[in-house]
């Protein structure tokens, strides 16, 4: 049975704050993955570049979402 509490829970799952948390977690995971990959030998340059590009895109998404939530210009 679907209750009004389920609607609140669903809206919280898709809130900008929740998206921000998920993006930050993915960014942290990519950081760790990039560090591990950089220590491997032989170094997979292509994979490293792709991961860094994805990490940069995530950082941009995070900044846009933070701006949307706070509405303030970054310092």
Long-range contacts (C-beta under 8 A, 24 or more apart in sequence): 16-65, 16-68, 16-69, 17-69, 19-65, 20-62, 20-65, 20-66, 20-69, 23-58, 23-61, 23-62, 23-65, 24-62, 26-58, 27-55, 27-58, 27-59, 27-62, 30-54, 30-55, 30-58, 31-55
